[in-house]
Amino acid sequence: MADPILPPGNRGPVRLLAGLEALDAPAQKIGAAVRKIIKPGPAKEALSGSWLGHPLHPMLTDVTIGTWTSALLLDWLGGDDAERGAERLIGVGLLSAAPVIASGYSDWADTEVGNPAVRRIGIVHAATNAVGTSLFAASLAARRRGARGRGRLLALMGGAAMGTAGYLGGHMSFAEGVGVNRTTFEMPPEGWTPVLDDGALGMDETRCVLADGTAVMIARTDTGLHALSDHCSHRGGPLHEGELRDGTIRCPWHDSVFALEDGALIHGPSAYPQPAWDARVSEGRIEVRRSG
């Protein structure tokens, strides 16, 4: 039987990294430090892209990667007159790297707990990016000392490191689902579906039920019955284990807050609202159906 933490397919380098248990101890320490520094609140929401509607990190990487790629093209295709432009582009890339690093660590720290593959691949992704950034910084320093040839070679090595990091980042996004709305691929049943006896849900209580295989959180408050998809759109946390307060539910994993009425995002770090369900009592049974 295959090791369940290893990613599928024939991606040898990724499978190798995912199995390196030696990476766990340093990665766990770094993840804990990141969560201690970037706590729930406005800064966390800004870095997570709650205001944007999707994660911020991938969009920011375009600036850094784009400027450094352009500098490499000028180095090798632009001729002697392109040196000043390449130097400026490397400088812009270095300035843009700080928010890229902060948002990337914020996203990774929310995911590495309980997911060994993401923990291990993510820390190597970060380390490889650090190597690439250092090489571009060294390239800029060499150019300013007049060592253009050395600067070009250092930038080329930095580009190779960034390409490797991009490969690992792509794996985490598209194979591991980091940053993806965890409710996107739900397949809710059509029409009303009975899920629970009415008497089994008390006031100010929540339950997780299955509506033809889709996990749904139902809650009873003084405003009536409410239902949302149970897996948090951020990282899949169980909303039914969260805290009910003032018409909202707070995810127990990363403190995203959603409105019970319609699933609207009140506070991040989630960048997505939570799918809402209609709920009613019919013949002593609670029934649900996906809203809209």
C-alpha positions in Angstrom: 0.0 0.0 0.0 1.4 3.4 -1.0 2.4 5.9 1.7 -0.7 8.2 2.0 1.4 11.4 2.5 3.2 11.0 -0.8 1.8 12.9 -3.8 0.5 10.7 -6.7 2.1 10.3 -10.1 5.7 10.1 -11.3 7.0 13.4 -9.9 10.2 11.9 -8.5 11.7 15.0 -6.9 8.4 16.0 -5.2 7.9 12.5 -3.9 11.4 12.5 -2.5 10.9 15.7 -0.7 7.5 14.7 0.6 9.0 11.7 2.3 11.9 13.5 4.1 10.9 13.3 7.7 14.1 15.2 8.7 12.4 18.3 7.4 9.6 18.1 9.9 11.3 19.5 13.0 12.7 22.7 11.4 9.5 23.2 9.4 7.3 22.9 12.5 9.4 25.4 14.4 9.2 27.9 11.5 5.5 27.3 11.1 4.8 28.0 14.8 7.0 31.1 14.6 5.1 32.4 11.6 1.7 31.8 13.2 3.0 33.6 16.3 4.1 36.7 14.3 1.2 36.8 11.8 -1.8 36.4 14.1 -5.5 36.6 13.1 -6.4 40.2 12.3 -6.1 42.9 9.6 -2.5 42.0 8.7 -3.3 38.4 8.3 -6.4 39.1 6.3 -4.4 41.4 4.0 -1.7 38.8 3.4 -4.3 36.1 2.9 -6.2 38.0 0.2 -9.5 38.2 2.1 -10.1 41.6 0.6 -9.2 40.3 -2.9 -11.4 37.3 -3.2 -8.6 34.9 -3.7 -5.1 34.3 -2.2 -2.7 37.3 -2.6 0.5 35.4 -2.9 0.3 34.1 -6.4 -0.5 37.5 -7.8 2.5 39.1 -6.0 4.9 36.5 -7.3 4.3 37.8 -10.9 6.0 41.1 -10.1 9.1 39.5 -8.6 9.4 36.7 -11.2 8.5 39.0 -14.1 11.1 41.6 -13.3 13.9 39.1 -12.7 13.0 37.2 -15.9 13.0 40.4 -17.8 16.5 41.3 -16.4 17.8 37.9 -17.5 16.5 38.5 -21.0 18.1 41.9 -21.1 21.4 40.4 -19.9 21.6 37.8 -22.7 19.7 39.4 -25.5 19.7 43.2 -24.9 23.3 44.0 -25.7 25.6 46.5 -23.9 23.0 49.2 -23.6 20.7 47.0 -21.6 22.8 46.8 -18.5 21.2 49.7 -16.7 17.7 48.4 -17.4 18.6 44.9 -16.1 20.1 46.4 -12.9 16.9 48.4 -12.3 14.7 45.4 -12.9 16.7 43.3 -10.4 16.3 46.1 -7.8 12.5 46.3 -8.3 12.3 42.5 -7.9 14.2 42.7 -4.7 11.9 45.4 -3.4 8.8 43.4 -4.3 10.1 40.2 -2.6 9.2 41.2 1.0 5.4 41.0 0.6 5.8 37.9 -1.6 7.7 36.2 1.2 5.3 37.3 4.0 2.2 36.2 2.1 3.8 32.9 1.1 4.8 32.0 4.7 1.4 33.1 5.9 -0.4 30.7 3.5 2.0 27.9 4.2 1.8 28.1 8.0 -2.0 27.7 7.8 -1.6 24.5 5.9 1.5 22.7 7.1 -0.2 21.4 10.4 -1.4 17.9 9.8 -0.2 17.8 6.2 3.4 16.3 6.1 3.7 16.7 2.3 2.9 20.4 2.3 5.0 20.9 5.4 8.1 19.4 3.8 7.7 20.6 0.2 6.7 24.1 1.4 9.8 24.6 3.5 12.0 23.6 0.6 10.1 25.9 -1.7 10.7 28.7 0.7 14.4 27.9 1.1 14.9 27.7 -2.7 13.3 31.1 -3.1 15.6 32.4 -0.4 18.6 31.1 -2.4 17.3 32.7 -5.6 16.7 36.0 -3.9 20.2 36.0 -2.4 21.7 35.3 -5.8 19.9 38.2 -7.4 20.9 40.4 -4.5 24.6 39.3 -5.0 24.1 39.9 -8.7 23.0 43.5 -8.1 26.0 44.1 -5.8 28.4 42.7 -8.3 27.0 44.9 -11.1 27.4 48.0 -9.0 31.0 47.1 -8.4 31.5 46.9 -12.2 31.6 43.1 -12.4 29.0 42.8 -15.0 30.0 39.2 -16.1 29.8 37.9 -12.6 26.5 39.7 -12.1 25.0 38.0 -15.2 26.1 34.6 -14.0 24.8 35.1 -10.5 21.4 36.3 -12.0 21.3 33.2 -14.2 21.8 31.0 -11.2 19.2 32.9 -9.3 16.8 32.4 -12.2 17.4 28.6 -12.0 16.7 28.6 -8.3 13.5 30.6 -8.8 12.4 28.2 -11.5 12.9 25.2 -9.2 10.9 27.0 -6.4 8.2 27.8 -9.0 7.9 24.1 -9.8 7.4 23.2 -6.1 5.0 26.1 -5.6 2.9 24.9 -8.6 2.8 21.4 -7.0 1.5 22.8 -3.7 -1.2 24.9 -5.5 -2.4 22.5 -8.1 -1.7 19.0 -6.6 -2.0 19.7 -2.9 -4.8 22.4 -3.2 -3.1 25.1 -1.1 -5.1 28.3 -1.5 -7.9 26.6 -3.4 -11.5 27.1 -2.3 -12.1 23.8 -0.5 -15.8 23.9 -1.3 -15.5 24.3 -5.1 -15.9 20.7 -6.0 -18.8 19.9 -3.7 -21.7 18.1 -5.5 -24.8 19.0 -3.5 -28.0 17.1 -4.1 -30.9 18.7 -5.9 -34.0 19.5 -3.9 -34.6 19.1 -0.2 -32.8 16.3 1.6 -33.7 15.0 5.1 -30.6 14.9 7.3 -31.5 14.8 11.0 -34.4 14.4 13.4 -35.6 17.8 14.6 -35.3 16.9 18.3 -31.6 16.0 17.9 -30.5 19.6 17.5 -30.9 21.9 20.5 -30.8 25.6 20.8 -27.3 27.2 20.0 -26.1 23.8 18.9 -24.3 22.8 15.7 -24.1 19.4 14.0 -22.4 18.0 10.9 -24.7 16.0 8.7 -24.4 14.4 5.3 -26.6 15.5 2.4 -26.1 12.7 -0.1 -22.4 12.7 0.8 -21.8 16.5 1.1 -20.9 17.6 4.6 -23.2 20.3 5.9 -23.2 22.2 9.2 -26.6 22.9 10.6 -27.1 25.3 13.5 -30.1 26.3 15.6 -30.1 29.8 17.1 -32.8 32.2 18.2 -33.2 33.4 14.6 -34.0 29.8 13.4 -32.2 27.1 11.5 -29.1 27.8 9.5 -26.9 25.6 7.3 -23.5 26.1 5.6 -21.1 23.7 3.9 -19.2 22.2 6.8 -15.7 22.2 5.3 -14.3 25.7 5.7 -13.5 27.2 2.3 -10.1 28.3 3.6 -8.4 25.0 4.6 -11.3 22.6 5.1 -11.7 23.1 8.9 -14.9 21.6 10.5 -17.2 24.5 11.0 -19.6 22.5 13.2 -16.8 22.5 15.8 -16.6 26.3 15.7 -18.0 29.0 17.9 -21.5 30.4 17.3 -21.7 34.2 18.1 -24.1 37.0 17.0 -25.3 35.2 13.8 -21.8 34.0 12.8 -19.7 30.8 13.0 -16.0 31.0 13.6 -13.8 28.3 12.1 -11.9 26.4 14.8 -8.7 26.0 12.7 -7.8 29.5 11.6 -10.6 31.8 12.9 -12.3 32.7 9.6 -15.8 34.0 10.4 -18.9 33.5 8.2 -22.4 34.8 8.5 -24.9 32.0 9.2 -27.6 33.7 7.1 -25.8 33.5 3.8 -22.2 32.4 4.3 -20.8 35.8 3.7 -17.2 36.2 4.7 -17.0 38.5 7.8 -13.3 38.0 8.7 -10.4 36.1 7.1 -8.0 34.5 6.6 -10.3 32.8 4.2 -10.6 34.6 0.9 -13.9 33.0 0.0 -17.4 33.0 1.3 -19.0 29.8 2.6 -21.7 28.1 0.5 -25.1 28.5 2.2 -27.9 26.0 2.4 -31.6 26.4 3.1 -32.9 24.5 6.1 -36.4 23.6 7.3 -38.3 21.2 9.4 -40.7 18.8 7.7 -42.6 16.0 9.4 -40.2 16.1 12.4 -37.0 15.9 10.2 -34.6 18.7 9.4 -34.1 19.1 5.6 -31.5 21.0 3.7 -30.9 22.1 0.1 -28.2 24.3 -1.4 -29.2 27.9 -1.6 -29.5 29.7 -5.0 
